[in-house]
Amino acid sequence: MLRERRPGLLIEIDLPRGRILDTSLLKETNGFNHHDLTIDKLDFSGLSYDSSRDRFWITSDKGQCLFH
């Protein structure tokens, strides 16, 4: 699950048990930065899992960019 902004969060959920297992803050120090927008203005609007690379792709509408 992805929280869009303030703060942007990647949230791991155990659906059968209805529990949050882990959260990761999407911030500049872990690669979420933009040349025109500060982190408080950047949004995170889409999430997709790439099973061949075991990675997530996260899109930003305001930043018009893709994070891997």
PQR file with spaces between the fields and no chain letter, atoms N, CA, C, O and H, PARSE charges and radii, in Angstrom:
ATOM       1  N    MET     1       0.851   -1.156    0.000 -0.4000 1.5000
ATOM       2  CA   MET     1       0.000    0.000    0.000 -0.0000 2.0000
ATOM       3  C    MET     1       0.904    1.229    0.000  0.5500 1.7000
ATOM       4  O    MET     1       2.026    1.195    0.505 -0.5500 1.4000
ATOM       5  N    LEU     2       0.389    2.319   -0.579 -0.4000 1.5000
ATOM       6  CA   LEU     2       1.169    3.543   -0.709 -0.0000 2.0000
ATOM       7  C    LEU     2       0.362    4.714   -0.168  0.5500 1.7000
ATOM       8  O    LEU     2      -0.796    4.912   -0.536 -0.5500 1.4000
ATOM       9  H    LEU     2      -0.522    2.346   -0.989  0.4000 1.0000
ATOM      10  N    ARG     3       0.987    5.480    0.704 -0.4000 1.5000
ATOM      11  CA   ARG     3       0.367    6.730    1.156 -0.0000 2.0000
ATOM      12  C    ARG     3       0.922    7.838    0.281  0.5500 1.7000
ATOM      13  O    ARG     3       2.136    7.973    0.127 -0.5500 1.4000
ATOM      14  H    ARG     3       1.928    5.319    1.003  0.4000 1.0000
ATOM      15  N    GLU     4       0.027    8.627   -0.290 -0.4000 1.5000
ATOM      16  CA   GLU     4       0.410    9.571   -1.334 -0.0000 2.0000
ATOM      17  C    GLU     4       1.356   10.681   -0.891  0.5500 1.7000
ATOM      18  O    GLU     4       2.339   10.950   -1.581 -0.5500 1.4000
ATOM      19  H    GLU     4      -0.959    8.517   -0.165  0.4000 1.0000
ATOM      20  N    ARG     5       1.092   11.331    0.237 -0.4000 1.5000
ATOM      21  CA   ARG     5       1.959   12.442    0.628 -0.0000 2.0000
ATOM      22  C    ARG     5       1.835   12.763    2.109  0.5500 1.7000
ATOM      23  O    ARG     5       0.917   12.319    2.799 -0.5500 1.4000
ATOM      24  H    ARG     5       0.294   11.112    0.798  0.4000 1.0000
ATOM      25  N    ARG     6       2.783   13.543    2.560 -0.4000 1.5000
ATOM      26  CA   ARG     6       2.879   14.121    3.917 -0.0000 2.0000
ATOM      27  C    ARG     6       2.600   13.147    5.038  0.5500 1.7000
ATOM      28  O    ARG     6       1.506   13.222    5.596 -0.5500 1.4000
ATOM      29  H    ARG     6       3.529   13.904    2.000  0.4000 1.0000
ATOM      30  N    PRO     7       3.403   12.320    5.390 -0.5600 1.5000
ATOM      31  CA   PRO     7       4.578   11.883    4.649  0.2800 2.0000
ATOM      32  C    PRO     7       4.216   10.757    3.678  0.5500 1.7000
ATOM      33  O    PRO     7       3.257   10.018    3.897 -0.5500 1.4000
ATOM      34  N    GLY     8       4.990   10.641    2.617 -0.4000 1.5000
ATOM      35  CA   GLY     8       4.819    9.520    1.702 -0.0000 2.0000
ATOM      36  C    GLY     8       5.302    8.249    2.393  0.5500 1.7000
ATOM      37  O    GLY     8       6.394    8.224    2.959 -0.5500 1.4000
ATOM      38  H    GLY     8       5.770   11.242    2.439  0.4000 1.0000
ATOM      39  N    LEU     9       4.493    7.202    2.347 -0.4000 1.5000
ATOM      40  CA   LEU     9       4.838    5.951    3.017 -0.0000 2.0000
ATOM      41  C    LEU     9       4.568    4.761    2.121  0.5500 1.7000
ATOM      42  O    LEU     9       3.563    4.725    1.411 -0.5500 1.4000
ATOM      43  H    LEU     9       3.605    7.222    1.888  0.4000 1.0000
ATOM      44  N    LEU    10       5.456    3.795    2.153 -0.4000 1.5000
ATOM      45  CA   LEU    10       5.229    2.478    1.579 -0.0000 2.0000
ATOM      46  C    LEU    10       4.874    1.590    2.758  0.5500 1.7000
ATOM      47  O    LEU    10       5.650    1.475    3.707 -0.5500 1.4000
ATOM      48  H    LEU    10       6.272    3.824    2.730  0.4000 1.0000
ATOM      49  N    ILE    11       3.704    0.959    2.703 -0.4000 1.5000
ATOM      50  CA   ILE    11       3.181    0.216    3.849 -0.0000 2.0000
ATOM      51  C    ILE    11       2.982   -1.245    3.477  0.5500 1.7000
ATOM      52  O    ILE    11       2.278   -1.556    2.516 -0.5500 1.4000
ATOM      53  H    ILE    11       3.074    1.052    1.932  0.4000 1.0000
ATOM      54  N    GLU    12       3.601   -2.138    4.239 -0.4000 1.5000
ATOM      55  CA   GLU    12       3.434   -3.577    4.040 -0.0000 2.0000
ATOM      56  C    GLU    12       2.325   -4.065    4.979  0.5500 1.7000
ATOM      57  O    GLU    12       2.374   -3.842    6.189 -0.5500 1.4000
ATOM      58  H    GLU    12       4.173   -1.884    5.020  0.4000 1.0000
ATOM      59  N    ILE    13       1.324   -4.736    4.394 -0.4000 1.5000
ATOM      60  CA   ILE    13       0.156   -5.151    5.161 -0.0000 2.0000
ATOM      61  C    ILE    13      -0.026   -6.665    5.081  0.5500 1.7000
ATOM      62  O    ILE    13       0.156   -7.265    4.022 -0.5500 1.4000
ATOM      63  H    ILE    13       1.285   -4.917    3.411  0.4000 1.0000
ATOM      64  N    ASP    14      -0.381   -7.267    6.193 -0.4000 1.5000
ATOM      65  CA   ASP    14      -0.794   -8.661    6.251 -0.0000 2.0000
ATOM      66  C    ASP    14      -2.321   -8.647    6.155  0.5500 1.7000
ATOM      67  O    ASP    14      -3.001   -8.459    7.164 -0.5500 1.4000
ATOM      68  H    ASP    14      -0.529   -6.779    7.054  0.4000 1.0000
ATOM      69  N    LEU    15      -2.861   -8.846    4.953 -0.4000 1.5000
ATOM      70  CA   LEU    15      -4.308   -8.729    4.739 -0.0000 2.0000
ATOM      71  C    LEU    15      -5.140   -9.729    5.549  0.5500 1.7000
ATOM      72  O    LEU    15      -6.135   -9.333    6.157 -0.5500 1.4000
ATOM      73  H    LEU    15      -2.308   -9.000    4.134  0.4000 1.0000
ATOM      74  N    PRO    16      -4.759  -11.023    5.576 -0.5600 1.5000
ATOM      75  CA   PRO    16      -5.594  -11.952    6.340  0.2800 2.0000
ATOM      76  C    PRO    16      -5.736  -11.585    7.816  0.5500 1.7000
ATOM      77  O    PRO    16      -6.788  -11.802    8.417 -0.5500 1.4000
ATOM      78  N    ARG    17      -4.684  -11.035    8.390 -0.4000 1.5000
ATOM      79  CA   ARG    17      -4.720  -10.671    9.812 -0.0000 2.0000
ATOM      80  C    ARG    17      -5.089   -9.210   10.045  0.5500 1.7000
ATOM      81  O    ARG    17      -5.325   -8.803   11.183 -0.5500 1.4000
ATOM      82  H    ARG    17      -3.829  -10.858    7.902  0.4000 1.0000
ATOM      83  N    GLY    18      -5.139   -8.420    8.976 -0.4000 1.5000
ATOM      84  CA   GLY    18      -5.483   -7.010    9.107 -0.0000 2.0000
ATOM      85  C    GLY    18      -4.478   -6.203    9.894  0.5500 1.7000
ATOM      86  O    GLY    18      -4.846   -5.335   10.686 -0.5500 1.4000
ATOM      87  H    GLY    18      -4.947   -8.750    8.052  0.4000 1.0000
ATOM      88  N    ARG    19      -3.195   -6.494    9.674 -0.4000 1.5000
ATOM      89  CA   ARG    19      -2.122   -5.814   10.419 -0.0000 2.0000
ATOM      90  C    ARG    19      -1.133   -5.138    9.500  0.5500 1.7000
ATOM      91  O    ARG    19      -0.876   -5.593    8.385 -0.5500 1.4000
ATOM      92  H    ARG    19      -2.896   -7.199    9.031  0.4000 1.0000
ATOM      93  N    ILE    20      -0.584   -4.046    9.987 -0.4000 1.5000
ATOM      94  CA   ILE    20       0.545   -3.413    9.309 -0.0000 2.0000
ATOM      95  C    ILE    20       1.814   -4.118    9.780  0.5500 1.7000
ATOM      96  O    ILE    20       2.079   -4.203   10.979 -0.5500 1.4000
ATOM      97  H    ILE    20      -0.793   -3.676   10.893  0.4000 1.0000
ATOM      98  N    LEU    21       2.591   -4.622    8.827 -0.4000 1.5000
ATOM      99  CA   LEU    21       3.825   -5.325    9.161 -0.0000 2.0000
ATOM     100  C    LEU    21       5.033   -4.395    9.196  0.5500 1.7000
ATOM     101  O    LEU    21       5.920   -4.548   10.036 -0.5500 1.4000
ATOM     102  H    LEU    21       2.376   -4.554    7.853  0.4000 1.0000
ATOM     103  N    ASP    22       5.063   -3.425    8.274 -0.4000 1.5000
ATOM     104  CA   ASP    22       6.226   -2.543    8.186 -0.0000 2.0000
ATOM     105  C    ASP    22       5.846   -1.289    7.412  0.5500 1.7000
ATOM     106  O    ASP    22       4.907   -1.307    6.617 -0.5500 1.4000
ATOM     107  H    ASP    22       4.343   -3.300    7.592  0.4000 1.0000
ATOM     108  N    THR    23       6.570   -0.207    7.643 -0.4000 1.5000
ATOM     109  CA   THR    23       6.411    1.019    6.870 -0.0000 2.0000
ATOM     110  C    THR    23       7.784    1.549    6.483  0.5500 1.7000
ATOM     111  O    THR    23       8.759    1.380    7.215 -0.5500 1.4000
ATOM     112  H    THR    23       7.333   -0.193    8.289  0.4000 1.0000
ATOM     113  N    SER    24       7.844    2.184    5.338 -0.4000 1.5000
ATOM     114  CA   SER    24       9.075    2.838    4.886 -0.0000 2.0000
ATOM     115  C    SER    24       8.725    4.262    4.480  0.5500 1.7000
ATOM     116  O    SER    24       7.861    4.479    3.631 -0.5500 1.4000
ATOM     117  H    SER    24       7.052    2.321    4.743  0.4000 1.0000
ATOM     118  N    LEU    25       9.389    5.215    5.080 -0.4000 1.5000
ATOM     119  CA   LEU    25       9.189    6.618    4.769 -0.0000 2.0000
ATOM     120  C    LEU    25       9.875    6.926    3.436  0.5500 1.7000
ATOM     121  O    LEU    25      11.059    6.639    3.260 -0.5500 1.4000
ATOM     122  H    LEU    25      10.091    5.039    5.770  0.4000 1.0000
ATOM     123  N    LEU    26       9.126    7.509    2.506 -0.4000 1.5000
ATOM     124  CA   LEU    26       9.679    7.873    1.203 -0.0000 2.0000
ATOM     125  C    LEU    26      10.267    9.276    1.341  0.5500 1.7000
ATOM     126  O    LEU    26       9.538   10.266    1.406 -0.5500 1.4000
ATOM     127  H    LEU    26       8.165    7.742    2.649  0.4000 1.0000
ATOM     128  N    LYS    27      11.588    9.344    1.385 -0.4000 1.5000
ATOM     129  CA   LYS    27      12.264   10.613    1.655 -0.0000 2.0000
ATOM     130  C    LYS    27      13.493   10.776    0.775  0.5500 1.7000
ATOM     131  O    LYS    27      13.897    9.845    0.078 -0.5500 1.4000
ATOM     132  H    LYS    27      12.181    8.540    1.332  0.4000 1.0000
ATOM     133  N    GLU    28      14.070   11.939    0.810 -0.4000 1.5000
ATOM     134  CA   GLU    28      15.210   12.259   -0.052 -0.0000 2.0000
ATOM     135  C    GLU    28      16.397   11.332    0.176  0.5500 1.7000
ATOM     136  O    GLU    28      17.067   10.949   -0.783 -0.5500 1.4000
ATOM     137  H    GLU    28      13.741   12.695    1.376  0.4000 1.0000
ATOM     138  N    THR    29      16.666   10.969    1.409 -0.4000 1.5000
ATOM     139  CA   THR    29      17.847   10.150    1.702 -0.0000 2.0000
ATOM     140  C    THR    29      17.743    8.725    1.176  0.5500 1.7000
ATOM     141  O    THR    29      18.758    8.038    1.065 -0.5500 1.4000
ATOM     142  H    THR    29      16.122   11.281    2.188  0.4000 1.0000
ATOM     143  N    ASN    30      16.525    8.261    0.847 -0.4000 1.5000
ATOM     144  CA   ASN    30      16.437    6.922    0.243 -0.0000 2.0000
ATOM     145  C    ASN    30      15.983    7.002   -1.219  0.5500 1.7000
ATOM     146  O    ASN    30      15.358    6.077   -1.736 -0.5500 1.4000
ATOM     147  H    ASN    30      15.700    8.819    0.938  0.4000 1.0000
ATOM     148  N    GLY    31      16.312    8.131   -1.881 -0.4000 1.5000
ATOM     149  CA   GLY    31      16.173    8.223   -3.327 -0.0000 2.0000
ATOM     150  C    GLY    31      14.955    8.939   -3.860  0.5500 1.7000
ATOM     151  O    GLY    31      14.799    9.047   -5.077 -0.5500 1.4000
ATOM     152  H    GLY    31      16.820    8.883   -1.461  0.4000 1.0000
ATOM     153  N    PHE    32      14.093    9.428   -3.005 -0.4000 1.5000
ATOM     154  CA   PHE    32      12.896   10.111   -3.469 -0.0000 2.0000
ATOM     155  C    PHE    32      13.131   11.616   -3.464  0.5500 1.7000
ATOM     156  O    PHE    32      12.740   12.326   -2.537 -0.5500 1.4000
ATOM     157  H    PHE    32      14.219    9.340   -2.017  0.4000 1.0000
ATOM     158  N    ASN    33      13.779   12.078   -4.524 -0.4000 1.5000
ATOM     159  CA   ASN    33      14.033   13.500   -4.670 -0.0000 2.0000
ATOM     160  C    ASN    33      13.748   13.911   -6.106  0.5500 1.7000
ATOM     161  O    ASN    33      13.694   13.076   -7.009 -0.5500 1.4000
ATOM     162  H    ASN    33      14.096   11.501   -5.276  0.4000 1.0000
ATOM     163  N    HIS    34      13.568   15.187   -6.298 -0.4000 1.5000
ATOM     164  CA   HIS    34      13.205   15.730   -7.601 -0.0000 2.0000
ATOM     165  C    HIS    34      13.945   17.042   -7.799  0.5500 1.7000
ATOM     166  O    HIS    34      14.132   17.806   -6.852 -0.5500 1.4000
ATOM     167  H    HIS    34      13.612   15.866   -5.565  0.4000 1.0000
ATOM     168  N    HIS    35      14.358   17.299   -9.011 -0.4000 1.5000
ATOM     169  CA   HIS    35      15.154   18.506   -9.275 -0.0000 2.0000
ATOM     170  C    HIS    35      14.359   19.805   -9.140  0.5500 1.7000
ATOM     171  O    HIS    35      14.953   20.860   -8.920 -0.5500 1.4000
ATOM     172  H    HIS    35      14.206   16.678   -9.780  0.4000 1.0000
ATOM     173  N    ASP    36      13.015   19.754   -9.268 -0.4000 1.5000
ATOM     174  CA   ASP    36      12.201   20.973   -9.171 -0.0000 2.0000
ATOM     175  C    ASP    36      11.312   21.051   -7.936  0.5500 1.7000
ATOM     176  O    ASP    36      10.873   22.139   -7.562 -0.5500 1.4000
ATOM     177  H    ASP    36      12.532   18.897   -9.448  0.4000 1.0000
ATOM     178  N    LEU    37      11.040   19.911   -7.295 -0.4000 1.5000
ATOM     179  CA   LEU    37      10.099   19.877   -6.174 -0.0000 2.0000
ATOM     180  C    LEU    37      10.779   19.427   -4.890  0.5500 1.7000
ATOM     181  O    LEU    37      11.600   18.510   -4.898 -0.5500 1.4000
ATOM     182  H    LEU    37      11.396   19.027   -7.599  0.4000 1.0000
ATOM     183  N    THR    38      10.432   20.074   -3.797 -0.4000 1.5000
ATOM     184  CA   THR    38      10.913   19.610   -2.498 -0.0000 2.0000
ATOM     185  C    THR    38      10.076   18.393   -2.088  0.5500 1.7000
ATOM     186  O    THR    38       8.997   18.174   -2.638 -0.5500 1.4000
ATOM     187  H    THR    38       9.765   20.819   -3.790  0.4000 1.0000
ATOM     188  N    ILE    39      10.555   17.618   -1.146 -0.4000 1.5000
ATOM     189  CA   ILE    39       9.884   16.393   -0.731 -0.0000 2.0000
ATOM     190  C    ILE    39       8.480   16.667   -0.206  0.5500 1.7000
ATOM     191  O    ILE    39       7.599   15.821   -0.363 -0.5500 1.4000
ATOM     192  H    ILE    39      11.431   17.796   -0.698  0.4000 1.0000
ATOM     193  N    ASP    40       8.245   17.814    0.407 -0.4000 1.5000
ATOM     194  CA   ASP    40       6.902   18.108    0.925 -0.0000 2.0000
ATOM     195  C    ASP    40       5.916   18.461   -0.187  0.5500 1.7000
ATOM     196  O    ASP    40       4.709   18.466    0.055 -0.5500 1.4000
ATOM     197  H    ASP    40       8.961   18.501    0.534  0.4000 1.0000
ATOM     198  N    LYS    41       6.388   18.754   -1.390 -0.4000 1.5000
ATOM     199  CA   LYS    41       5.517   19.043   -2.537 -0.0000 2.0000
ATOM     200  C    LYS    41       5.365   17.835   -3.467  0.5500 1.7000
ATOM     201  O    LYS    41       4.447   17.796   -4.286 -0.5500 1.4000
ATOM     202  H    LYS    41       7.368   18.750   -1.587  0.4000 1.0000
ATOM     203  N    LEU    42       6.252   16.861   -3.346 -0.4000 1.5000
ATOM     204  CA   LEU    42       6.238   15.681   -4.208 -0.0000 2.0000
ATOM     205  C    LEU    42       5.146   14.711   -3.764  0.5500 1.7000
ATOM     206  O    LEU    42       4.982   14.454   -2.571 -0.5500 1.4000
ATOM     207  H    LEU    42       6.998   16.892   -2.681  0.4000 1.0000
ATOM     208  N    ASP    43       4.408   14.178   -4.724 -0.4000 1.5000
ATOM     209  CA   ASP    43       3.375   13.195   -4.402 -0.0000 2.0000
ATOM     210  C    ASP    43       3.806   11.807   -4.883  0.5500 1.7000
ATOM     211  O    ASP    43       4.713   11.682   -5.706 -0.5500 1.4000
ATOM     212  H    ASP    43       4.542   14.386   -5.693  0.4000 1.0000
ATOM     213  N    PHE    44       3.161   10.789   -4.373 -0.4000 1.5000
ATOM     214  CA   PHE    44       3.396    9.409   -4.795 -0.0000 2.0000
ATOM     215  C    PHE    44       2.030    8.844   -5.151  0.5500 1.7000
ATOM     216  O    PHE    44       1.220    8.557   -4.270 -0.5500 1.4000
ATOM     217  H    PHE    44       2.425   10.891   -3.704  0.4000 1.0000
ATOM     218  N    SER    45       1.777    8.686   -6.445 -0.4000 1.5000
ATOM     219  CA   SER    45       0.411    8.423   -6.879 -0.0000 2.0000
ATOM     220  C    SER    45       0.154    7.038   -7.437  0.5500 1.7000
ATOM     221  O    SER    45      -1.007    6.663   -7.602 -0.5500 1.4000
ATOM     222  H    SER    45       2.435    8.920   -7.161  0.4000 1.0000
ATOM     223  N    GLY    46       1.166    6.275   -7.730 -0.4000 1.5000
ATOM     224  CA   GLY    46       0.955    4.937   -8.270 -0.0000 2.0000
ATOM     225  C    GLY    46       2.010    3.970   -7.792  0.5500 1.7000
ATOM     226  O    GLY    46       3.153    4.349   -7.536 -0.5500 1.4000
ATOM     227  H    GLY    46       2.109    6.579   -7.597  0.4000 1.0000
ATOM     228  N    LEU    47       1.617    2.716   -7.673 -0.4000 1.5000
ATOM     229  CA   LEU    47       2.521    1.675   -7.175 -0.0000 2.0000
ATOM     230  C    LEU    47       2.335    0.421   -8.011  0.5500 1.7000
ATOM     231  O    LEU    47       1.209   -0.014   -8.256 -0.5500 1.4000
ATOM     232  H    LEU    47       0.689    2.408   -7.881  0.4000 1.0000
ATOM     233  N    SER    48       3.442   -0.154   -8.445 -0.4000 1.5000
ATOM     234  CA   SER    48       3.396   -1.402   -9.200 -0.0000 2.0000
ATOM     235  C    SER    48       4.569   -2.275   -8.771  0.5500 1.7000
ATOM     236  O    SER    48       5.669   -1.779   -8.529 -0.5500 1.4000
ATOM     237  H    SER    48       4.357    0.199   -8.246  0.4000 1.0000
ATOM     238  N    TYR    49       4.325   -3.582   -8.681 -0.4000 1.5000
ATOM     239  CA   TYR    49       5.373   -4.521   -8.284 -0.0000 2.0000
ATOM     240  C    TYR    49       5.924   -5.213   -9.519  0.5500 1.7000
ATOM     241  O    TYR    49       5.162   -5.726  -10.338 -0.5500 1.4000
ATOM     242  H    TYR    49       3.431   -3.986   -8.878  0.4000 1.0000
ATOM     243  N    ASP    50       7.234   -5.228   -9.655 -0.4000 1.5000
ATOM     244  CA   ASP    50       7.938   -5.893  -10.755 -0.0000 2.0000
ATOM     245  C    ASP    50       8.495   -7.207  -10.225  0.5500 1.7000
ATOM     246  O    ASP    50       9.544   -7.221   -9.581 -0.5500 1.4000
ATOM     247  H    ASP    50       7.853   -4.811   -8.990  0.4000 1.0000
ATOM     248  N    SER    51       7.804   -8.307  -10.489 -0.4000 1.5000
ATOM     249  CA   SER    51       8.201   -9.603   -9.925 -0.0000 2.0000
ATOM     250  C    SER    51       9.502  -10.132  -10.522  0.5500 1.7000
ATOM     251  O    SER    51      10.217  -10.880   -9.855 -0.5500 1.4000
ATOM     252  H    SER    51       6.952   -8.296  -11.012  0.4000 1.0000
ATOM     253  N    SER    52       9.826   -9.763  -11.757 -0.4000 1.5000
ATOM     254  CA   SER    52      11.069  -10.244  -12.358 -0.0000 2.0000
ATOM     255  C    SER    52      12.293   -9.610  -11.708  0.5500 1.7000
ATOM     256  O    SER    52      13.369  -10.207  -11.713 -0.5500 1.4000
ATOM     257  H    SER    52       9.246   -9.155  -12.298  0.4000 1.0000
ATOM     258  N    ARG    53      12.147   -8.416  -11.152 -0.4000 1.5000
ATOM     259  CA   ARG    53      13.253   -7.727  -10.476 -0.0000 2.0000
ATOM     260  C    ARG    53      13.074   -7.676   -8.964  0.5500 1.7000
ATOM     261  O    ARG    53      13.978   -7.253   -8.243 -0.5500 1.4000
ATOM     262  H    ARG    53      11.272   -7.931  -11.148  0.4000 1.0000
ATOM     263  N    ASP    54      11.903   -8.108   -8.479 -0.4000 1.5000
ATOM     264  CA   ASP    54      11.562   -8.041   -7.060 -0.0000 2.0000
ATOM     265  C    ASP    54      11.715   -6.611   -6.536  0.5500 1.7000
ATOM     266  O    ASP    54      12.337   -6.372   -5.501 -0.5500 1.4000
ATOM     267  H    ASP    54      11.168   -8.451   -9.064  0.4000 1.0000
ATOM     268  N    ARG    55      11.127   -5.667   -7.285 -0.4000 1.5000
ATOM     269  CA   ARG    55      11.216   -4.245   -6.971 -0.0000 2.0000
ATOM     270  C    ARG    55       9.853   -3.594   -7.163  0.5500 1.7000
ATOM     271  O    ARG    55       8.975   -4.136   -7.834 -0.5500 1.4000
ATOM     272  H    ARG    55      10.622   -5.861   -8.126  0.4000 1.0000
ATOM     273  N    PHE    56       9.698   -2.420   -6.558 -0.4000 1.5000
ATOM     274  CA   PHE    56       8.505   -1.615   -6.756 -0.0000 2.0000
ATOM     275  C    PHE    56       8.828   -0.436   -7.667  0.5500 1.7000
ATOM     276  O    PHE    56       9.938    0.097   -7.652 -0.5500 1.4000
ATOM     277  H    PHE    56      10.411   -1.980   -6.013  0.4000 1.0000
ATOM     278  N    TRP    57       7.834   -0.042   -8.460 -0.4000 1.5000
ATOM     279  CA   TRP    57       7.883    1.164   -9.268 -0.0000 2.0000
ATOM     280  C    TRP    57       6.842    2.108   -8.676  0.5500 1.7000
ATOM     281  O    TRP    57       5.694    1.713   -8.472 -0.5500 1.4000
ATOM     282  H    TRP    57       6.932   -0.475   -8.472  0.4000 1.0000
ATOM     283  N    ILE    58       7.226    3.338   -8.402 -0.4000 1.5000
ATOM     284  CA   ILE    58       6.334    4.324   -7.802 -0.0000 2.0000
ATOM     285  C    ILE    58       6.307    5.552   -8.704  0.5500 1.7000
ATOM     286  O    ILE    58       7.353    6.087   -9.072 -0.5500 1.4000
ATOM     287  H    ILE    58       8.159    3.659   -8.568  0.4000 1.0000
ATOM     288  N    THR    59       5.102    5.992   -9.055 -0.4000 1.5000
ATOM     289  CA   THR    59       4.959    7.158   -9.920 -0.0000 2.0000
ATOM     290  C    THR    59       4.601    8.400   -9.113  0.5500 1.7000
ATOM     291  O    THR    59       4.054    8.317   -8.013 -0.5500 1.4000
ATOM     292  H    THR    59       4.253    5.557   -8.755  0.4000 1.0000
ATOM     293  N    SER    60       4.925    9.544   -9.688 -0.4000 1.5000
ATOM     294  CA   SER    60       4.571   10.842   -9.111 -0.0000 2.0000
ATOM     295  C    SER    60       3.891   11.673  -10.183  0.5500 1.7000
ATOM     296  O    SER    60       4.480   11.942  -11.230 -0.5500 1.4000
ATOM     297  H    SER    60       5.370    9.611  -10.582  0.4000 1.0000
ATOM     298  N    ASP    61       2.653   12.081   -9.927 -0.4000 1.5000
ATOM     299  CA   ASP    61       1.944   12.959  -10.862 -0.0000 2.0000
ATOM     300  C    ASP    61       2.564   14.351  -10.884  0.5500 1.7000
ATOM     301  O    ASP    61       2.864   14.884  -11.953 -0.5500 1.4000
ATOM     302  H    ASP    61       2.175   11.862   -9.077  0.4000 1.0000
ATOM     303  N    LYS    62       2.752   14.932   -9.718 -0.4000 1.5000
ATOM     304  CA   LYS    62       3.297   16.295   -9.646 -0.0000 2.0000
ATOM     305  C    LYS    62       4.722   16.353  -10.186  0.5500 1.7000
ATOM     306  O    LYS    62       5.090   17.309  -10.868 -0.5500 1.4000
ATOM     307  H    LYS    62       2.509   14.498   -8.850  0.4000 1.0000
ATOM     308  N    GLY    63       5.520   15.339   -9.885 -0.4000 1.5000
ATOM     309  CA   GLY    63       6.883   15.295  -10.375 -0.0000 2.0000
ATOM     310  C    GLY    63       7.008   14.809  -11.799  0.5500 1.7000
ATOM     311  O    GLY    63       8.059   14.959  -12.422 -0.5500 1.4000
ATOM     312  H    GLY    63       5.221   14.563   -9.331  0.4000 1.0000
ATOM     313  N    GLN    64       5.927   14.220  -12.327 -0.4000 1.5000
ATOM     314  CA   GLN    64       5.912   13.629  -13.664 -0.0000 2.0000
ATOM     315  C    GLN    64       7.119   12.728  -13.851  0.5500 1.7000
ATOM     316  O    GLN    64       7.866   12.851  -14.821 -0.5500 1.4000
ATOM     317  H    GLN    64       5.073   14.098  -11.821  0.4000 1.0000
ATOM     318  N    CYS    65       7.295   11.805  -12.882 -0.4000 1.5000
ATOM     319  CA   CYS    65       8.444   10.923  -12.924 -0.0000 2.0000
ATOM     320  C    CYS    65       8.107    9.555  -12.336  0.5500 1.7000
ATOM     321  O    CYS    65       7.018    9.331  -11.807 -0.5500 1.4000
ATOM     322  H    CYS    65       6.688   11.705  -12.093  0.4000 1.0000
ATOM     323  N    LEU    66       9.069    8.659  -12.444 -0.4000 1.5000
ATOM     324  CA   LEU    66       8.946    7.287  -11.999 -0.0000 2.0000
ATOM     325  C    LEU    66      10.139    6.962  -11.108  0.5500 1.7000
ATOM     326  O    LEU    66      11.282    7.241  -11.470 -0.5500 1.4000
ATOM     327  H    LEU    66       9.954    8.841  -12.873  0.4000 1.0000
ATOM     328  N    PHE    67       9.877    6.375   -9.951 -0.4000 1.5000
ATOM     329  CA   PHE    67      10.941    5.951   -9.033 -0.0000 2.0000
ATOM     330  C    PHE    67      11.001    4.423   -9.032  0.5500 1.7000
ATOM     331  O    PHE    67       9.966    3.758   -9.082 -0.5500 1.4000
ATOM     332  H    PHE    67       8.949    6.147   -9.657  0.4000 1.0000
ATOM     333  N    HIS    68      12.206    3.873   -8.974 -0.4000 1.5000
ATOM     334  CA   HIS    68      12.403    2.419   -8.978 -0.0000 2.0000
ATOM     335  C    HIS    68      13.084    2.014   -7.706  0.5500 1.7000
ATOM     336  O    HIS    68      13.349    0.830   -7.498 -0.5500 1.4000
ATOM     337  H    HIS    68      13.046    4.413   -8.933  0.4000 1.0000
